[in-house]
Amino acid sequence: MTNPSRSANETTGTVHATALVVGETGLLVTGPSGSGKSRLALAMIQAARARGAYATLVSDDRVRLQVLGSKVIAIAPLRIAGMIELRGSGILKVDHLPRAIMHMAISVDLPQEHSRLPAADARYSPQPGIDLPLVHLVPGHLHDPTELIDALLQDRLLH
């Protein structure tokens, strides 16, 4: 039975995150302010493009999320569309998509229980209707996102 209070095309709100697309995979990078979300997104975009893969920003700092059936759509708010912050350096204008389907969340915050391998069933569910597989990256431990990009592009990332 469907919930009559939820439409199939419902905007669920705005989250503090950075959304990007690498290859055909939509990624939502989450974490506290100053944790390196924008820096990681730019590094991932540059690493993918260096390998000849498609990669672009959707939105930085604030991302509107919309549920469409079983899909989570990231939408760039108009005020900040095509802009990404380089902390301490300023705002850059960059190529972007106005919206994209998100497939996975990447947290740059420390997991609740720091372990060598995070739980395979970890999920990002900040609001009702939003449920994405979650990968944790320990801040400062990913100096070059090349291996992560390669794993994403080759569908080798186990989550």
Contacts in CASP RR format, 6 or more apart in sequence:
PFRMAT RR
TARGET T0000
AUTHOR 0000-0000-0000
METHOD contacts of the structure
MODEL  1
MTNPSRSANETTGTVHATALVVGETGLLVTGPSGSGKSRLALAMIQAARA
RGAYATLVSDDRVRLQVLGSKVIAIAPLRIAGMIELRGSGILKVDHLPRA
IMHMAISVDLPQEHSRLPAADARYSPQPGIDLPLVHLVPGHLHDPTELID
ALLQDRLLH
6 67 0 8 1.000
6 128 0 8 1.000
6 129 0 8 1.000
8 67 0 8 1.000
8 68 0 8 1.000
8 69 0 8 1.000
9 66 0 8 1.000
9 67 0 8 1.000
9 68 0 8 1.000
9 69 0 8 1.000
10 66 0 8 1.000
10 67 0 8 1.000
11 64 0 8 1.000
11 65 0 8 1.000
11 66 0 8 1.000
11 75 0 8 1.000
12 65 0 8 1.000
12 66 0 8 1.000
12 67 0 8 1.000
12 127 0 8 1.000
12 128 0 8 1.000
12 129 0 8 1.000
12 130 0 8 1.000
13 64 0 8 1.000
13 65 0 8 1.000
13 127 0 8 1.000
14 62 0 8 1.000
14 63 0 8 1.000
14 64 0 8 1.000
14 65 0 8 1.000
14 77 0 8 1.000
15 28 0 8 1.000
15 30 0 8 1.000
15 62 0 8 1.000
15 63 0 8 1.000
15 65 0 8 1.000
15 126 0 8 1.000
15 127 0 8 1.000
16 30 0 8 1.000
16 31 0 8 1.000
16 33 0 8 1.000
16 61 0 8 1.000
16 62 0 8 1.000
17 28 0 8 1.000
17 29 0 8 1.000
17 30 0 8 1.000
17 31 0 8 1.000
17 37 0 8 1.000
17 62 0 8 1.000
17 63 0 8 1.000
17 105 0 8 1.000
18 28 0 8 1.000
18 29 0 8 1.000
18 37 0 8 1.000
18 38 0 8 1.000
18 40 0 8 1.000
18 41 0 8 1.000
18 57 0 8 1.000
18 59 0 8 1.000
18 60 0 8 1.000
18 61 0 8 1.000
18 63 0 8 1.000
18 84 0 8 1.000
19 26 0 8 1.000
19 27 0 8 1.000
19 28 0 8 1.000
19 29 0 8 1.000
19 57 0 8 1.000
19 58 0 8 1.000
19 59 0 8 1.000
19 63 0 8 1.000
19 74 0 8 1.000
19 76 0 8 1.000
19 100 0 8 1.000
19 102 0 8 1.000
20 26 0 8 1.000
20 27 0 8 1.000
20 29 0 8 1.000
20 41 0 8 1.000
20 44 0 8 1.000
20 45 0 8 1.000
20 55 0 8 1.000
20 56 0 8 1.000
20 57 0 8 1.000
20 58 0 8 1.000
21 27 0 8 1.000
21 54 0 8 1.000
21 55 0 8 1.000
21 56 0 8 1.000
21 58 0 8 1.000
21 97 0 8 1.000
21 100 0 8 1.000
22 44 0 8 1.000
22 45 0 8 1.000
22 48 0 8 1.000
22 53 0 8 1.000
22 54 0 8 1.000
22 55 0 8 1.000
22 149 0 8 1.000
22 152 0 8 1.000
22 153 0 8 1.000
23 48 0 8 1.000
23 53 0 8 1.000
23 54 0 8 1.000
23 55 0 8 1.000
23 152 0 8 1.000
23 153 0 8 1.000
24 54 0 8 1.000
25 103 0 8 1.000
25 104 0 8 1.000
25 152 0 8 1.000
26 58 0 8 1.000
26 74 0 8 1.000
26 100 0 8 1.000
26 101 0 8 1.000
26 102 0 8 1.000
26 103 0 8 1.000
26 104 0 8 1.000
27 41 0 8 1.000
27 44 0 8 1.000
27 102 0 8 1.000
27 103 0 8 1.000
27 104 0 8 1.000
27 105 0 8 1.000
27 106 0 8 1.000
27 152 0 8 1.000
28 63 0 8 1.000
28 72 0 8 1.000
28 74 0 8 1.000
28 102 0 8 1.000
28 104 0 8 1.000
28 105 0 8 1.000
28 106 0 8 1.000
28 124 0 8 1.000
28 132 0 8 1.000
29 37 0 8 1.000
29 40 0 8 1.000
29 41 0 8 1.000
29 105 0 8 1.000
29 106 0 8 1.000
29 107 0 8 1.000
29 108 0 8 1.000
30 37 0 8 1.000
30 105 0 8 1.000
30 106 0 8 1.000
30 107 0 8 1.000
30 108 0 8 1.000
30 109 0 8 1.000
30 124 0 8 1.000
30 126 0 8 1.000
31 37 0 8 1.000
31 107 0 8 1.000
31 108 0 8 1.000
31 109 0 8 1.000
32 109 0 8 1.000
34 87 0 8 1.000
35 108 0 8 1.000
35 109 0 8 1.000
35 139 0 8 1.000
36 87 0 8 1.000
36 108 0 8 1.000
36 139 0 8 1.000
37 60 0 8 1.000
37 61 0 8 1.000
37 108 0 8 1.000
38 60 0 8 1.000
38 61 0 8 1.000
38 84 0 8 1.000
38 85 0 8 1.000
38 86 0 8 1.000
38 87 0 8 1.000
39 86 0 8 1.000
39 87 0 8 1.000
40 106 0 8 1.000
40 108 0 8 1.000
40 137 0 8 1.000
40 142 0 8 1.000
40 145 0 8 1.000
41 57 0 8 1.000
41 60 0 8 1.000
41 84 0 8 1.000
42 84 0 8 1.000
42 86 0 8 1.000
43 144 0 8 1.000
43 145 0 8 1.000
44 55 0 8 1.000
44 145 0 8 1.000
44 148 0 8 1.000
44 149 0 8 1.000
45 55 0 8 1.000
45 56 0 8 1.000
45 57 0 8 1.000
46 55 0 8 1.000
47 55 0 8 1.000
47 144 0 8 1.000
47 145 0 8 1.000
47 146 0 8 1.000
47 149 0 8 1.000
48 54 0 8 1.000
48 55 0 8 1.000
48 149 0 8 1.000
48 153 0 8 1.000
49 55 0 8 1.000
51 149 0 8 1.000
51 150 0 8 1.000
51 153 0 8 1.000
53 149 0 8 1.000
53 153 0 8 1.000
56 94 0 8 1.000
56 95 0 8 1.000
56 96 0 8 1.000
56 97 0 8 1.000
57 82 0 8 1.000
57 84 0 8 1.000
57 94 0 8 1.000
57 95 0 8 1.000
57 96 0 8 1.000
57 97 0 8 1.000
58 74 0 8 1.000
58 75 0 8 1.000
58 76 0 8 1.000
58 96 0 8 1.000
58 97 0 8 1.000
58 98 0 8 1.000
58 99 0 8 1.000
58 100 0 8 1.000
59 74 0 8 1.000
59 75 0 8 1.000
59 76 0 8 1.000
59 77 0 8 1.000
59 80 0 8 1.000
59 81 0 8 1.000
59 82 0 8 1.000
59 96 0 8 1.000
60 80 0 8 1.000
60 82 0 8 1.000
60 83 0 8 1.000
60 84 0 8 1.000
60 85 0 8 1.000
61 80 0 8 1.000
61 85 0 8 1.000
62 77 0 8 1.000
62 80 0 8 1.000
63 74 0 8 1.000
63 75 0 8 1.000
63 76 0 8 1.000
63 77 0 8 1.000
64 74 0 8 1.000
64 75 0 8 1.000
64 76 0 8 1.000
64 77 0 8 1.000
65 72 0 8 1.000
65 73 0 8 1.000
65 74 0 8 1.000
65 75 0 8 1.000
65 102 0 8 1.000
65 127 0 8 1.000
65 130 0 8 1.000
66 72 0 8 1.000
66 73 0 8 1.000
66 75 0 8 1.000
66 99 0 8 1.000
67 73 0 8 1.000
67 129 0 8 1.000
67 130 0 8 1.000
71 101 0 8 1.000
72 101 0 8 1.000
72 102 0 8 1.000
72 129 0 8 1.000
72 130 0 8 1.000
72 131 0 8 1.000
72 132 0 8 1.000
73 99 0 8 1.000
73 100 0 8 1.000
73 101 0 8 1.000
73 102 0 8 1.000
74 99 0 8 1.000
74 100 0 8 1.000
74 101 0 8 1.000
74 102 0 8 1.000
75 98 0 8 1.000
75 99 0 8 1.000
76 82 0 8 1.000
76 96 0 8 1.000
76 97 0 8 1.000
76 98 0 8 1.000
76 99 0 8 1.000
81 96 0 8 1.000
81 98 0 8 1.000
82 93 0 8 1.000
82 94 0 8 1.000
82 95 0 8 1.000
82 96 0 8 1.000
83 91 0 8 1.000
83 92 0 8 1.000
83 93 0 8 1.000
83 94 0 8 1.000
84 91 0 8 1.000
84 92 0 8 1.000
84 94 0 8 1.000
85 91 0 8 1.000
85 92 0 8 1.000
86 92 0 8 1.000
102 132 0 8 1.000
103 132 0 8 1.000
103 133 0 8 1.000
104 132 0 8 1.000
104 133 0 8 1.000
104 134 0 8 1.000
104 135 0 8 1.000
104 157 0 8 1.000
104 159 0 8 1.000
105 124 0 8 1.000
105 132 0 8 1.000
105 133 0 8 1.000
105 134 0 8 1.000
105 135 0 8 1.000
106 134 0 8 1.000
106 135 0 8 1.000
106 136 0 8 1.000
106 137 0 8 1.000
107 124 0 8 1.000
107 134 0 8 1.000
107 135 0 8 1.000
107 136 0 8 1.000
107 137 0 8 1.000
108 137 0 8 1.000
108 139 0 8 1.000
109 136 0 8 1.000
109 139 0 8 1.000
110 136 0 8 1.000
110 138 0 8 1.000
110 139 0 8 1.000
111 118 0 8 1.000
111 122 0 8 1.000
111 136 0 8 1.000
114 138 0 8 1.000
118 134 0 8 1.000
118 135 0 8 1.000
118 136 0 8 1.000
120 158 0 8 1.000
120 159 0 8 1.000
122 133 0 8 1.000
122 134 0 8 1.000
122 135 0 8 1.000
122 136 0 8 1.000
122 159 0 8 1.000
123 131 0 8 1.000
123 132 0 8 1.000
123 133 0 8 1.000
123 134 0 8 1.000
124 130 0 8 1.000
124 131 0 8 1.000
124 132 0 8 1.000
124 133 0 8 1.000
124 134 0 8 1.000
125 131 0 8 1.000
125 132 0 8 1.000
133 159 0 8 1.000
134 159 0 8 1.000
135 157 0 8 1.000
135 159 0 8 1.000
137 148 0 8 1.000
142 148 0 8 1.000
148 157 0 8 1.000
150 156 0 8 1.000
151 157 0 8 1.000
END
